[in-house]
Amino acid sequence: MELPEKFKSKYKRLLGEEYENFIKSFDEEADHGFRINHLKPKANLQINTKEPIEYVDNGFIGKIDGKSAEHQSGYIYSQEPSAMFVAQVADPKPGEKILDLCAAPGGKSTQLASLMNNQGLLVSNEIDRGRAKILVENIERFGVKNPLILNEDPANLSKHFKKYFDKILIDAPCSGEGMFRKNHDATNYWSEDYPKECATLQREIIKKAVKMLKPGGQIIYSTCTFAPEEDEQIIAWLVDNYNFKILPIEKFKGMSSGRPAWANGNPDLSKTVRLFPHLFRGDGHFVAKLQSLDDGKIGKIKYQRSNVSGNLKKDWEKFNYDNFVNFDPHPLLKFGETLYSFNPEIPDLNGLKVMRPGTPLGQIKKNRIEPAYGLALEINPEHVKNKLNITRDEWKLYVHGDTIPTDSNLEKGWYLLICDGMSIGFGKVVSGTIKNFFPKGLRFKA
């Protein structure tokens, strides 16, 4: 592929003897990967798991079909192999409060939720509105429980979450040099000064992130660029200006140490990780893990409260009784014309651009509730009274928006539709027909 001449001369100077192999790697085919979703019950998945990824116990090399039942139901998630390493480095624990600050399209957020086993609080934020909508779709498909999904700038976030998070993941907007071989067009907006421009934005994002981190908390910083200005030099600046130490990261085959000589010579920069495509099976990436050495008290916030009472509460209780068993999502929140369950540790939502305050339970209609698509993907089928197994051919009808004929003796009502063990959505059985409630905006021809 054609690379900018100034890009080539820069890395010839930096890499020396490695340069030729580095440049050749841009003409090689990019690797693809996927993860199996451990938050879902076991199912009959039609996927190839012959090439496991060493550093992700549910990760595999391979390309998946985005128009498959496995993908639509959130049982698998397509993610580039290098990108999978970042959430593993974050090592989130069940019960922690985690912020994914630059979260779209959602790969790292879904992986964080999986590692947290849906326990704790995950806040996923994306400043770009269009990308935030994609983030919502991917998190919903994955079945993340009570996520708070926001469309905010870091400055406003820092006003609402003062010294609040145990860990903050910053997958920073960058010059994207590591993506060149996958996205050749990315070279068109690269210039010699572009990494420096990105570094300015990255420092501003970090300044706001520091305000949201608990004393003793951790920042995980990553980029998909090779540029020292955005990688080692950013970490050197962070350590020089704030009270942080660089933590060591376990390296796996093909991973390289960060290069102190490309910044201020701080030897601790070698604890960071570089992923070069001529050495590692994946796209270019940089990852660092830092721990705050500050002490003091955690921040206080005003918590969100339930706003559900009266007739809506009665409608929910009836709907819950009619359709579910041992299912008690709480607290409840009416947000727009949708009823949600939400994590009680989220802040008051006033003043925040909210995409999703939690798990959607149902659409609020006059004197009734209709089950939400997101609920079908999050709920354990054991908690649903009426379930109906459908074939893969019937699944194709469902995702296309068609009705499905069924047993005329089936009782009228809502059913969770299951294909090869995968919950794929709700349908309403009426007189031998499954009426289709797959969201119109998501429909496709499989």
QUIUR-V954590 format. One record per residue. N is the residue number from 0. RES is the residue in three letters. PHI is phi as a letter, one per 30 degrees, with the letter a starting at -180 (999 if undefined). Layout:
n=N res=RES phi=PHI
n=N res=RES phi=PHI
This chain:
n=0 res=MET phi=999
n=1 res=GLU phi=d
n=2 res=LEU phi=c
n=3 res=PRO phi=e
n=4 res=GLU phi=d
n=5 res=LYS phi=d
n=6 res=PHE phi=d
n=7 res=LYS phi=d
n=8 res=SER phi=d
n=9 res=LYS phi=d
n=10 res=TYR phi=d
n=11 res=LYS phi=d
n=12 res=ARG phi=d
n=13 res=LEU phi=d
n=14 res=LEU phi=c
n=15 res=GLY phi=h
n=16 res=GLU phi=d
n=17 res=GLU phi=d
n=18 res=TYR phi=e
n=19 res=GLU phi=d
n=20 res=ASN phi=d
n=21 res=PHE phi=d
n=22 res=ILE phi=d
n=23 res=LYS phi=d
n=24 res=SER phi=d
n=25 res=PHE phi=d
n=26 res=ASP phi=c
n=27 res=GLU phi=d
n=28 res=GLU phi=d
n=29 res=ALA phi=d
n=30 res=ASP phi=d
n=31 res=HIS phi=c
n=32 res=GLY phi=a
n=33 res=PHE phi=a
n=34 res=ARG phi=c
n=35 res=ILE phi=d
n=36 res=ASN phi=d
n=37 res=HIS phi=d
n=38 res=LEU phi=d
n=39 res=LYS phi=c
n=40 res=PRO phi=d
n=41 res=LYS phi=d
n=42 res=ALA phi=b
n=43 res=ASN phi=d
n=44 res=LEU phi=c
n=45 res=GLN phi=c
n=46 res=ILE phi=b
n=47 res=ASN phi=c
n=48 res=THR phi=c
n=49 res=LYS phi=d
n=50 res=GLU phi=b
n=51 res=PRO phi=d
n=52 res=ILE phi=c
n=53 res=GLU phi=e
n=54 res=TYR phi=c
n=55 res=VAL phi=b
n=56 res=ASP phi=d
n=57 res=ASN phi=c
n=58 res=GLY phi=c
n=59 res=PHE phi=b
n=60 res=ILE phi=d
n=61 res=GLY phi=k
n=62 res=LYS phi=c
n=63 res=ILE phi=c
n=64 res=ASP phi=d
n=65 res=GLY phi=d
n=66 res=LYS phi=c
n=67 res=SER phi=c
n=68 res=ALA phi=d
n=69 res=GLU phi=d
n=70 res=HIS phi=d
n=71 res=GLN phi=e
n=72 res=SER phi=d
n=73 res=GLY phi=i
n=74 res=TYR phi=d
n=75 res=ILE phi=b
n=76 res=TYR phi=b
n=77 res=SER phi=d
n=78 res=GLN phi=a
n=79 res=GLU phi=d
n=80 res=PRO phi=e
n=81 res=SER phi=d
n=82 res=ALA phi=d
n=83 res=MET phi=d
n=84 res=PHE phi=d
n=85 res=VAL phi=d
n=86 res=ALA phi=d
n=87 res=GLN phi=d
n=88 res=VAL phi=d
n=89 res=ALA phi=d
n=90 res=ASP phi=h
n=91 res=PRO phi=d
n=92 res=LYS phi=c
n=93 res=PRO phi=e
n=94 res=GLY phi=j
n=95 res=GLU phi=d
n=96 res=LYS phi=c
n=97 res=ILE phi=b
n=98 res=LEU phi=c
n=99 res=ASP phi=c
n=100 res=LEU phi=d
n=101 res=CYS phi=b
n=102 res=ALA phi=d
n=103 res=ALA phi=d
n=104 res=PRO phi=d
n=105 res=GLY phi=k
n=106 res=GLY phi=e
n=107 res=LYS phi=d
n=108 res=SER phi=d
n=109 res=THR phi=d
n=110 res=GLN phi=d
n=111 res=LEU phi=d
n=112 res=ALA phi=d
n=113 res=SER phi=d
n=114 res=LEU phi=d
n=115 res=MET phi=d
n=116 res=ASN phi=h
n=117 res=ASN phi=h
n=118 res=GLN phi=b
n=119 res=GLY phi=j
n=120 res=LEU phi=b
n=121 res=LEU phi=c
n=122 res=VAL phi=c
n=123 res=SER phi=c
n=124 res=ASN phi=b
n=125 res=GLU phi=b
n=126 res=ILE phi=d
n=127 res=ASP phi=d
n=128 res=ARG phi=d
n=129 res=GLY phi=d
n=130 res=ARG phi=d
n=131 res=ALA phi=d
n=132 res=LYS phi=d
n=133 res=ILE phi=d
n=134 res=LEU phi=e
n=135 res=VAL phi=e
n=136 res=GLU phi=e
n=137 res=ASN phi=d
n=138 res=ILE phi=d
n=139 res=GLU phi=d
n=140 res=ARG phi=d
n=141 res=PHE phi=d
n=142 res=GLY phi=i
n=143 res=VAL phi=d
n=144 res=LYS phi=d
n=145 res=ASN phi=h
n=146 res=PRO phi=d
n=147 res=LEU phi=c
n=148 res=ILE phi=c
n=149 res=LEU phi=b
n=150 res=ASN phi=b
n=151 res=GLU phi=b
n=152 res=ASP phi=c
n=153 res=PRO phi=e
n=154 res=ALA phi=d
n=155 res=ASN phi=d
n=156 res=LEU phi=e
n=157 res=SER phi=d
n=158 res=LYS phi=d
n=159 res=HIS phi=c
n=160 res=PHE phi=b
n=161 res=LYS phi=d
n=162 res=LYS phi=h
n=163 res=TYR phi=c
n=164 res=PHE phi=c
n=165 res=ASP phi=d
n=166 res=LYS phi=b
n=167 res=ILE phi=b
n=168 res=LEU phi=c
n=169 res=ILE phi=c
n=170 res=ASP phi=d
n=171 res=ALA phi=d
n=172 res=PRO phi=e
n=173 res=CYS phi=b
n=174 res=SER phi=d
n=175 res=GLY phi=i
n=176 res=GLU phi=d
n=177 res=GLY phi=d
n=178 res=MET phi=c
n=179 res=PHE phi=e
n=180 res=ARG phi=d
n=181 res=LYS phi=d
n=182 res=ASN phi=b
n=183 res=HIS phi=d
n=184 res=ASP phi=d
n=185 res=ALA phi=d
n=186 res=THR phi=d
n=187 res=ASN phi=d
n=188 res=TYR phi=c
n=189 res=TRP phi=d
n=190 res=SER phi=b
n=191 res=GLU phi=e
n=192 res=ASP phi=c
n=193 res=TYR phi=e
n=194 res=PRO phi=e
n=195 res=LYS phi=d
n=196 res=GLU phi=d
n=197 res=CYS phi=d
n=198 res=ALA phi=d
n=199 res=THR phi=d
n=200 res=LEU phi=d
n=201 res=GLN phi=d
n=202 res=ARG phi=d
n=203 res=GLU phi=d
n=204 res=ILE phi=d
n=205 res=ILE phi=d
n=206 res=LYS phi=e
n=207 res=LYS phi=d
n=208 res=ALA phi=d
n=209 res=VAL phi=e
n=210 res=LYS phi=d
n=211 res=MET phi=c
n=212 res=LEU phi=c
n=213 res=LYS phi=d
n=214 res=PRO phi=e
n=215 res=GLY phi=i
n=216 res=GLY phi=d
n=217 res=GLN phi=b
n=218 res=ILE phi=c
n=219 res=ILE phi=c
n=220 res=TYR phi=c
n=221 res=SER phi=b
n=222 res=THR phi=b
n=223 res=CYS phi=c
n=224 res=THR phi=b
n=225 res=PHE phi=c
n=226 res=ALA phi=d
n=227 res=PRO phi=e
n=228 res=GLU phi=d
n=229 res=GLU phi=c
n=230 res=ASP phi=c
n=231 res=GLU phi=e
n=232 res=GLN phi=d
n=233 res=ILE phi=d
n=234 res=ILE phi=d
n=235 res=ALA phi=d
n=236 res=TRP phi=d
n=237 res=LEU phi=d
n=238 res=VAL phi=d
n=239 res=ASP phi=d
n=240 res=ASN phi=c
n=241 res=TYR phi=b
n=242 res=ASN phi=d
n=243 res=PHE phi=b
n=244 res=LYS phi=b
n=245 res=ILE phi=d
n=246 res=LEU phi=c
n=247 res=PRO phi=d
n=248 res=ILE phi=b
n=249 res=GLU phi=d
n=250 res=LYS phi=c
n=251 res=PHE phi=c
n=252 res=LYS phi=e
n=253 res=GLY phi=i
n=254 res=MET phi=d
n=255 res=SER phi=c
n=256 res=SER phi=d
n=257 res=GLY phi=d
n=258 res=ARG phi=c
n=259 res=PRO phi=e
n=260 res=ALA phi=d
n=261 res=TRP phi=d
n=262 res=ALA phi=b
n=263 res=ASN phi=c
n=264 res=GLY phi=i
n=265 res=ASN phi=e
n=266 res=PRO phi=d
n=267 res=ASP phi=d
n=268 res=LEU phi=d
n=269 res=SER phi=d
n=270 res=LYS phi=d
n=271 res=THR phi=d
n=272 res=VAL phi=b
n=273 res=ARG phi=c
n=274 res=LEU phi=c
n=275 res=PHE phi=c
n=276 res=PRO phi=d
n=277 res=HIS phi=d
n=278 res=LEU phi=c
n=279 res=PHE phi=b
n=280 res=ARG phi=d
n=281 res=GLY phi=l
n=282 res=ASP phi=d
n=283 res=GLY phi=d
n=284 res=HIS phi=a
n=285 res=PHE phi=b
n=286 res=VAL phi=b
n=287 res=ALA phi=b
n=288 res=LYS phi=b
n=289 res=LEU phi=b
n=290 res=GLN phi=c
n=291 res=SER phi=d
n=292 res=LEU phi=c
n=293 res=ASP phi=d
n=294 res=ASP phi=c
n=295 res=GLY phi=k
n=296 res=LYS phi=c
n=297 res=ILE phi=d
n=298 res=GLY phi=d
n=299 res=LYS phi=c
n=300 res=ILE phi=b
n=301 res=LYS phi=d
n=302 res=TYR phi=d
n=303 res=GLN phi=d
n=304 res=ARG phi=c
n=305 res=SER phi=d
n=306 res=ASN phi=c
n=307 res=VAL phi=c
n=308 res=SER phi=a
n=309 res=GLY phi=i
n=310 res=ASN phi=d
n=311 res=LEU phi=d
n=312 res=LYS phi=d
n=313 res=LYS phi=d
n=314 res=ASP phi=d
n=315 res=TRP phi=d
n=316 res=GLU phi=d
n=317 res=LYS phi=d
n=318 res=PHE phi=d
n=319 res=ASN phi=d
n=320 res=TYR phi=d
n=321 res=ASP phi=d
n=322 res=ASN phi=c
n=323 res=PHE phi=b
n=324 res=VAL phi=b
n=325 res=ASN phi=h
n=326 res=PHE phi=b
n=327 res=ASP phi=b
n=328 res=PRO phi=d
n=329 res=HIS phi=a
n=330 res=PRO phi=d
n=331 res=LEU phi=c
n=332 res=LEU phi=b
n=333 res=LYS phi=d
n=334 res=PHE phi=b
n=335 res=GLY phi=i
n=336 res=GLU phi=c
n=337 res=THR phi=b
n=338 res=LEU phi=c
n=339 res=TYR phi=b
n=340 res=SER phi=c
n=341 res=PHE phi=b
n=342 res=ASN phi=d
n=343 res=PRO phi=d
n=344 res=GLU phi=c
n=345 res=ILE phi=d
n=346 res=PRO phi=d
n=347 res=ASP phi=e
n=348 res=LEU phi=d
n=349 res=ASN phi=e
n=350 res=GLY phi=j
n=351 res=LEU phi=c
n=352 res=LYS phi=d
n=353 res=VAL phi=c
n=354 res=MET phi=c
n=355 res=ARG phi=b
n=356 res=PRO phi=d
n=357 res=GLY phi=l
n=358 res=THR phi=d
n=359 res=PRO phi=d
n=360 res=LEU phi=c
n=361 res=GLY phi=a
n=362 res=GLN phi=d
n=363 res=ILE phi=d
n=364 res=LYS phi=c
n=365 res=LYS phi=d
n=366 res=ASN phi=i
n=367 res=ARG phi=a
n=368 res=ILE phi=b
n=369 res=GLU phi=c
n=370 res=PRO phi=d
n=371 res=ALA phi=d
n=372 res=TYR phi=e
n=373 res=GLY phi=d
n=374 res=LEU phi=d
n=375 res=ALA phi=e
n=376 res=LEU phi=d
n=377 res=GLU phi=c
n=378 res=ILE phi=d
n=379 res=ASN phi=d
n=380 res=PRO phi=e
n=381 res=GLU phi=d
n=382 res=HIS phi=c
n=383 res=VAL phi=c
n=384 res=LYS phi=d
n=385 res=ASN phi=c
n=386 res=LYS phi=b
n=387 res=LEU phi=b
n=388 res=ASN phi=d
n=389 res=ILE phi=b
n=390 res=THR phi=d
n=391 res=ARG phi=d
n=392 res=ASP phi=d
n=393 res=GLU phi=d
n=394 res=TRP phi=e
n=395 res=LYS phi=d
n=396 res=LEU phi=d
n=397 res=TYR phi=d
n=398 res=VAL phi=d
n=399 res=HIS phi=d
n=400 res=GLY phi=j
n=401 res=ASP phi=d
n=402 res=THR phi=d
n=403 res=ILE phi=b
n=404 res=PRO phi=d
n=405 res=THR phi=b
n=406 res=ASP phi=d
n=407 res=SER phi=d
n=408 res=ASN phi=d
n=409 res=LEU phi=d
n=410 res=GLU phi=d
n=411 res=LYS phi=d
n=412 res=GLY phi=k
n=413 res=TRP phi=d
n=414 res=TYR phi=b
n=415 res=LEU phi=d
n=416 res=LEU phi=d
n=417 res=ILE phi=b
n=418 res=CYS phi=b
n=419 res=ASP phi=h
n=420 res=GLY phi=i
n=421 res=MET phi=c
n=422 res=SER phi=d
n=423 res=ILE phi=b
n=424 res=GLY phi=k
n=425 res=PHE phi=c
n=426 res=GLY phi=b
n=427 res=LYS phi=c
n=428 res=VAL phi=d
n=429 res=VAL phi=b
n=430 res=SER phi=h
n=431 res=GLY phi=i
n=432 res=THR phi=b
n=433 res=ILE phi=c
n=434 res=LYS phi=d
n=435 res=ASN phi=d
n=436 res=PHE phi=b
n=437 res=PHE phi=d
n=438 res=PRO phi=e
n=439 res=LYS phi=e
n=440 res=GLY phi=d
n=441 res=LEU phi=c
n=442 res=ARG phi=d
n=443 res=PHE phi=a
n=444 res=LYS phi=c
n=445 res=ALA phi=d
